[in-house]
Every structure is written in structure tokens, then in C-alpha cells.
């Protein structure tokens, strides 16, 4: 079939250039049923809106001839350099299946439902006011659609229902309730890439799904280079990019006075990624860029006193978060470990003192030092239990404890009183998280564990003799097991979602969570098992961890996969959030790069 497809798309390109009649290549053989086999041909070229036409005639040859005629009749056709196969890419997609759909029961959350919408795998044919339209399977990928609400909102714009109301919820309701006939469709899809033609799986090039140690290294370094390329002059990173809309305005913060929203925790995670890049490559450029990003972090610092000594903390977006201080300390310690540079020693000591000041008498770590909605935006010194509960973060304590552990284990010439304070308060905080938090904050616990920062912190603290507690170790391995119990594997997936394998779910049937941030906790569990010389556990973790690594591969924006982006260079070599949703954020890159960097050293 591959040779047939190559010849077919080559012939389509030729006829788009010439005026002669289209003829199928000699001995061409492809499934075609004139009742269901709707064919779409799409032209993609950077800087242009995609140009597409679909048709269904008596034969495949007639169908393609009709599509070529219609595409060439569009004024936009002149914008495409059809003869240049490096610039203009051609997608060929043909419907191969059609089956019933009950739109009122459409879902992405029930694996065995006959009305499951699997974005990128199936599409919808629908008839409204006498007009039939098709949302092709690849549209899930090219239009950055993952959920049912996104899908129906998109369709409401296609058929005009969106003009009735501006509220997405009402549009979705109308699309479910209006007199519209719906049918599921599936397709085969192929796209050109220079002289080759690539089969698409969920809109992603099948040829890009290979996995090896060299591929891990290549994608890791390219993604870290993406962070470097997308650093601002002040040392901050590009926070968010949506390749589908070609915008850097984060849709989660559209009403911010400054639309270019940023987050100091994720900024610091980006810094860690740069240092991982140095560890892997030895290229000092990454250290230089990490230093630039640290300078940006320090520009946000404010100061106070802890036990009459200098303390400092990040203040950003009108807040001072424990996690900001924690990951900031992690980032700066990674820089210190690699360079031995004492230039930030004052700030390192100050961050440590600030974090220690946020450990309550029972070991609870207070989530915020400053929050605009509490105490008139002033420092929270002795908040009552109600405020502590409102501002408690599930993740910040682990981030802070990882920073303290790296400082405790690696910094030179620690003041003895400070050293004792760190050890005692860290132990209290760990005990609180392991023993008390599950009771006091039981309502925060989900079926799928997410405290990967704490898993990383424990990996470090266990190397301190006094803190090598079975309860800490058990927490890491128990969370790892629970994650693996909530992992899609060969046995619990079907033919339409084999690319779920290695990803996670809260409840079985959820759209997959390919989650590198959780994988950072898992890889810490592996290193912990090796440290404890538990080879059986290490092998078990590795077996499952490799599934997760393979599952993350199709979230990488490669040269072959960015065909639908108007600005194909902007997201190139980044990692996105989901299989079809195109959004890129600094942490979607950072978490995957850091996970892959640690994985690379052990496979």
C-alpha cells in the first residue's frame, strides 16, 4: 500500500500543477465504497490556512478528479507552492467506516461505550437543515480537539448554531438536542513529507513513534533547545503557546491585565531542564542560560528575617507560594551542584530559612506566605486552622522538601544550627505528609497519585541516615504501584487506543493522561530501589516506566508532525499536553525533558 499511496499523492500533486485529467496510477488498489467513502484532500503550508475539499462520487478516480477541480478553483490555491514538496504538504484521507452515534450519550470517558468519541480516531458526519458536514477523524488533531464539549462547540461554529448563543455550554446543549442526524466515521489518512508519504495514526505520523535510547536523547535535547530558543531577554521563558490558534495568550488566564501570564514555579522547572541539558551534553551554553533564568527568579525576591537572619522568597502575581520558594531552591541547587559557584549562596541560605519559617509546630507546611485574598495581602505569620486549610497545597510541601534535601546534602559549610533546623523540621514535615495529611486532608486525595515532588524529595532524604524511614520508602513505592494500577496497558486497551499504553487514568475509561510530571516521581522510585539494592522492584518499575516513556513520544512536535501549524517553527521540538490537544506550556516541555534525561542514564 505504501508504494500505491506514494504514487497516488505524487499523481495528485502533478494534477494540481497541470490542467490534465486525473487518472489513478497503474495497478492502484484501495478500498472504495461509493456509499461511505468520502475523500478529503488537504493542502498544508506554513503561513497559510489549510485548503481542503471533500467529495464522494461513483469511483475513487472521479472523486479525486472532482476534489482537484474544486481546490484549484479556490482563490487561496494560488498561495500554495504546489510544486515544492518541502513547502506544500498534501493530506489524503478516506472514510473507511460509518456506524451509528447517539449524540446525547456521546462521551470520551467510558471505554466500552458504543458512543465513545476517540479524538483523532473517529469523527462525526452530521446533517443539519439539509446540509451534510463531516468532522473527519484527523480534525481532532489538526483542530486541537480532545473533549466532547470542544468537539460540539467546534461543530456549532461550522453549522451556525454558535450564532444563537455565546455560551459554550448552551451551544453544546443545542448540538445534542437540535434535530441533527449524527453518524460516526473512521478513516485512513496519509500525508506527504518531501519525497515520502507517511501514514497517520490519530493525526500523528506513524513513522515518528519509534523508541530507542538515541531517540530519547535526541528529543530531550531538542526540547531543551526549544526552551533556550523561547527564553525572553529578561531570562524568563515563553509560558504558553497554542499552535492551532497561533497565540501565546494562555486561555486559562485570558482576563489578566498582562495577557502574557507567567508562573514562577514552572519557570524554575524550566531552569532545572536547562541544567539537565548540561548534564547530558556538557555544553556550557545550558549553564549560561540557566544562570540567566536564575537572575530572573532572583528579581522577584523579597526579604524578611527568620531567627534574626536573612530570609528571602519569590513574590510573583501578588502571591508568595511555598512551591515557588521550593522549586526555586531546587533549580538554584542544581546549578550549584553542577558548578560549585557560590555566587548565589546568600539567596540559597535565604530561601532555606524562608521555607523553614513555613513549617508549623506539627510539621504542616503553610502553602502561602502572601495571598492577596488573606490578611489584606500581607504576610501570614500565624494563620488559624481554617486559613491553613484554605491555603493548603498538595504539591508545594514536596517541592520545598526536595529543595531542602538538595541543600542539606550538597551545600558546603552549612551553619550547624541551620543544619539541625533543616533536619528536624524536614523530618517533622515528612511525618506530617505521610502520617497526618491522609487524615486531615483526606478529601484532597485522588484515585491516581500525583505527589511526584514528594517522591523525589524522599529519594534524597532517605540518603540521610536519620531519615531513612520505612514509612517514607513505603510511600514512594505504594504511590508507584497505585500509578501502575491506574495505567493503560496492552490488556486494558483496544485497537483504537493502543497509543494510550503507558498513560494513566483516574477512572478506567478516562481519556489518557500521558503525564511526565508523574513519571518524574516514578523514575525517582526506580533510583530509590537501586539505592536500596532492591533489584526486583527496580526491574518492575523499569518495565512499566518504559511504557510511559513510549507513550509520551507522540506528544513531541517533530518536523513531520507540525504540518497543521500556521507557524510550524514556533512549537517545533516542544512537547504538548495531550495526544490531540496542541497546547504547549513550559512545564509540558520541562517535565518530559527532565523525566527523559533521568531515564536516559539508566536504559
Secondary structure, 3 states (H helix, E strand, C coil): CHHHHHHHHHHHHHHHHCCCCCCCCCCCCCCCCCCCCCEEEEEECCCCCCEEEEECCCCHHHHHHHHHHHHHHCHHHHHCCCCCCCCCEEEEEEEEEEEECCHHHCECCCCCCCCECCCCCEEEEEEECCEEEEECCCHHHHCCCCCHHHHHHHHHHHHCHHHCCCCHHHHHHHHHHCCCEEEEEEEEEEEEECCEEEEEECCEEHHHCCCCHHHHHHHHHHHHHHHHHCECCCCCECCEEECCCCECCCHHHCCCCCCCCCCHHHHHHHHHHHHHHHHHHCCCHHHHHHHHHHHHHHCCEEEEEECCEEEEEECECCEEEHHHHHHHHHHHHHHHHHHCCCCCHHHHHHHHHHHHHCECCCCCECCEEECCCCHHHCCCCCCCHHHHHHCCCCCHHHHHHHHHHHHHHHCCCCCHHHHHHHHHHHHHHHHHHHHHHHHHCHHHCCCCCCCHHHHHHHHHHCCCHHHCCHHHHHHHHHHHHHHHHCECCHHHCCCCCHHHCCCECCCCCCCCECCHHHHHHHHHHHHHHHHCCCHHHHHHHHHHHHHHHHHHHHHECCCCCCCCCCCCCCCCCCECCCCCCCCEEHHHHHHHHHHHHHHHCCC
